[in-house]
Amino acid sequence: MTEQKIKEIAILKTYGATVASVILKLTKEFLLLVSLANVIGCPVVLWAGNKWLDEFVYKTGIGSEIFITGALISVTIAMVTVISVTYRAAISNPADSLRSE
C-alpha cells in the first residue's frame, strides 16, 4: 500500500500539488478510516466490557473518558504515521518514485 501511495504522491507532485495539499489529501482518507474503526469498535467494547465487569463482586462501569482517550490515542498514532510517511514521499523527487514505471 505504501508503494501505491508513494506513486500516487509522485503523480500529484508532477501535476503541481504542494506538499501541504498532498498531506491533507492522504490524511483525510486515513482519518475517515480510523474514525470509522472507532465508531464500530466502541459499542463492541462497551458490550464486552460490561459483560466482563458484571462477573466481579465490586460493581463498576465503563466511563466515556475511556472511549474518548482511546479514540484520541488511535487518531494521534495514525496521523503521526501518515504525516511522516507522506512528508518523506512528498519532499522526494517524483522522478525517483516513478522511475520503475
Secondary structure as UniProt FT lines:
FT   HELIX           2..14
FT   TURN            15..16
FT   HELIX           19..53
FT   TURN            54..55
FT   HELIX           64..91
FT   HELIX           94..98
FT   TURN            99..100
//
